[in-house]
Amino acid sequence: MIKAFILTFVFALTTQAQVWDPAIDAATAPADFTARPFSESDFQTYPWLKEFKLVIVINKANSGSDRQTLRVYENQKVILLTKISSGREEYEKGCGPGQEPKKDHCSQRAYWSTTPVGHFDVEELVENYFSKLWQTWMPYAVFFESGIATHQAPAGTESKLGGRASGGCIRMHPNHAPVLFSYVQKAGKGLVPKVNRDGSVAQTKQGDTVRWQGFRTLYIVQNVVK
């Protein structure tokens, strides 16, 4: 019998959204993490996926018919499909002397506005989050990786959905961000497999699947041109 191992994790609220790695090299963008791309057949190939109430698949590709999309799967069926805006994948120089994030659309510090690729657990839900980095509100934020979240697009940026336009987070239409937030909230927490970033499940030395009390929602971010 496979043993379930319950792990306890404590996540601290990040004070600056959209940052996880320092901008070491302004000339070279960070390479995407290598992770297994998602296919709907994965629900059969990897039965542990069915243990999650929701599987959210985001494609941050900037070309192809599936570019800049977010899909929500519940019981292996798509219940929401919408256009998004992922990170610009650019070097953000940060605000200069006398500049302000809100007025001059600059960040409080220099970094690469990339959206990370991989499989991620949900860390936290914050209905009204304020980004100190960009001095702007991020309503209906669902954090899944070191300050990266899905959230409602700032007012006036809705027309950019479908293209890379954010500081690293996943922007959503005002009609859809609260819906996704509610889905994740209602899915709640439970005993789920601990998934590694590359899409494999964590295992003990004996080969048993590690399970923990986490959110019953799995995020998958990929960069796949279809």
C-alpha positions in Angstrom: 0.0 0.0 0.0 1.3 3.5 -0.8 1.8 5.5 2.3 0.7 9.1 2.5 3.1 11.5 4.0 1.6 14.7 5.2 4.0 17.7 5.1 3.4 21.0 6.8 4.5 24.1 5.0 4.3 27.7 6.1 4.2 30.3 3.4 4.9 34.0 4.2 3.0 36.7 2.3 5.4 38.1 -0.3 5.8 41.9 -0.1 6.8 42.4 -3.7 5.0 40.6 -6.4 6.6 39.6 -9.7 10.1 39.1 -8.4 11.9 35.8 -7.7 15.4 36.1 -9.2 17.7 39.2 -9.0 18.6 40.8 -12.4 22.2 39.6 -12.6 22.7 40.1 -16.3 20.8 42.8 -18.2 21.8 41.5 -21.6 20.7 37.8 -21.2 17.2 36.8 -20.3 16.9 33.8 -17.9 16.4 30.5 -19.6 13.0 28.8 -19.2 13.0 25.9 -16.7 12.8 22.5 -18.4 9.5 20.9 -17.6 7.3 18.3 -19.2 4.7 20.0 -21.4 1.0 19.3 -20.5 -1.3 17.2 -22.6 -4.9 16.3 -21.8 -3.8 12.7 -22.1 -1.7 13.3 -18.9 -4.9 12.7 -16.9 -4.6 9.0 -18.0 -0.9 8.8 -18.1 -0.4 10.3 -14.7 -3.5 9.3 -12.6 -2.3 11.3 -9.6 -3.4 14.4 -11.6 -7.0 13.4 -10.9 -6.4 13.9 -7.2 -6.4 17.6 -7.7 -9.8 19.3 -7.9 -8.5 21.8 -10.4 -5.6 21.8 -12.8 -4.9 25.3 -14.3 -2.8 25.3 -17.5 -1.2 28.5 -18.7 0.6 28.9 -22.0 2.9 31.9 -22.0 3.9 31.4 -25.6 3.8 34.6 -27.7 2.8 32.9 -31.0 0.6 30.1 -32.2 -3.1 29.4 -31.9 -2.8 28.6 -28.1 -0.7 31.6 -27.2 -1.4 33.5 -24.0 -4.2 31.3 -22.7 -5.3 29.9 -19.4 -7.4 26.8 -19.1 -9.1 25.5 -15.9 -9.7 21.8 -15.8 -12.2 20.3 -13.3 -12.6 16.5 -13.4 -10.6 16.5 -16.6 -13.0 18.9 -18.4 -12.3 22.5 -19.3 -14.6 24.8 -17.4 -12.8 28.1 -18.2 -10.8 29.2 -21.2 -9.5 32.8 -21.4 -6.8 35.0 -22.8 -4.2 36.3 -20.4 -1.1 38.5 -20.4 2.1 36.9 -19.0 5.4 38.6 -18.3 7.0 40.8 -21.0 10.2 38.7 -20.8 12.1 42.0 -20.8 14.7 43.6 -18.6 13.0 46.0 -16.3 15.6 48.8 -15.5 13.6 50.1 -12.6 12.6 53.7 -11.9 15.1 56.5 -12.4 15.6 59.6 -10.2 12.3 61.4 -9.9 10.3 58.6 -11.5 7.3 56.8 -9.9 6.0 53.3 -10.7 2.4 54.3 -11.2 3.0 57.5 -13.2 6.1 56.4 -15.3 5.3 52.6 -15.5 8.6 51.6 -14.0 9.4 49.1 -11.2 10.9 49.8 -7.9 13.9 47.7 -8.8 15.7 46.1 -11.8 14.7 42.5 -12.8 13.6 40.4 -15.7 9.9 40.3 -16.1 9.7 36.6 -17.0 6.9 34.2 -16.0 8.4 31.0 -14.6 7.7 27.7 -16.3 6.8 24.5 -14.4 4.3 22.8 -12.1 3.4 24.8 -9.0 1.4 24.4 -5.8 -0.9 27.3 -4.8 0.7 29.3 -2.0 -1.8 31.9 -1.0 -5.0 33.7 -2.0 -5.3 37.4 -1.4 -8.4 39.1 -2.6 -7.0 42.7 -2.5 -3.2 42.6 -2.9 -1.1 45.7 -3.3 2.2 45.4 -5.2 4.9 47.5 -3.6 7.1 46.7 -6.7 4.7 48.4 -9.1 2.7 50.4 -6.7 -0.6 49.0 -8.0 -3.4 46.8 -6.9 -3.7 43.2 -8.0 -7.2 42.1 -7.2 -8.1 38.4 -6.8 -4.4 37.3 -6.6 -3.7 33.6 -6.4 0.0 33.2 -5.7 1.7 30.1 -7.0 5.5 30.9 -7.2 7.6 33.3 -5.2 5.4 36.4 -5.7 4.0 35.3 -9.1 0.2 35.2 -9.2 -2.9 35.2 -11.5 -4.8 38.4 -10.8 -7.1 40.9 -12.4 -5.5 43.1 -15.1 -5.0 46.7 -14.0 -7.6 49.1 -15.4 -6.8 50.2 -18.9 -4.7 47.2 -19.8 -7.5 44.8 -20.8 -6.8 45.4 -24.5 -3.4 43.9 -24.1 -4.7 40.5 -23.0 -3.6 37.9 -25.5 0.0 39.3 -25.6 2.9 39.5 -23.2 2.4 42.7 -21.1 2.9 42.1 -17.4 5.7 42.4 -14.9 5.8 38.6 -14.6 2.4 37.7 -13.2 -0.6 36.4 -15.1 -3.1 39.1 -15.9 -6.7 38.2 -16.4 -9.9 39.9 -17.6 -11.9 41.6 -14.8 -14.8 39.2 -15.6 -12.6 36.1 -15.2 -10.1 36.8 -12.4 -12.8 36.7 -9.6 -14.2 33.5 -11.1 -10.8 31.8 -11.0 -10.3 33.1 -7.5 -13.6 31.6 -6.4 -12.8 28.3 -8.1 -9.6 27.9 -6.2 -11.1 29.1 -3.0 -14.0 26.6 -3.2 -11.6 23.7 -4.2 -9.9 24.3 -0.8 -7.2 22.2 0.7 -6.8 18.5 1.1 -4.4 15.6 0.9 -2.7 15.9 -2.6 0.5 14.7 -4.2 3.5 16.9 -3.7 4.5 17.8 -7.3 8.0 18.8 -8.3 8.5 21.7 -10.7 9.4 19.4 -13.6 6.1 17.7 -13.4 7.2 14.5 -11.5 5.8 13.6 -8.1 7.9 13.6 -5.0 8.7 10.1 -3.7 10.2 8.5 -0.6 13.2 6.3 -0.8 10.8 3.4 -0.9 9.1 4.8 -4.0 5.9 5.9 -2.3 4.2 9.0 -3.4 4.6 11.9 -1.0 1.3 13.6 -0.2 0.6 16.7 1.9 -2.2 19.0 3.1 -2.1 21.6 0.3 -4.4 23.4 -2.0 -6.4 21.0 -4.2 -5.3 23.1 -7.2 -2.3 22.6 -9.4 -0.8 25.3 -11.7 1.1 24.3 -14.8 2.9 27.0 -16.8 4.4 26.2 -20.2 5.8 27.9 -23.2 4.6 25.8 -26.1 3.9 27.0 -29.6 1.0 25.1 -31.2 
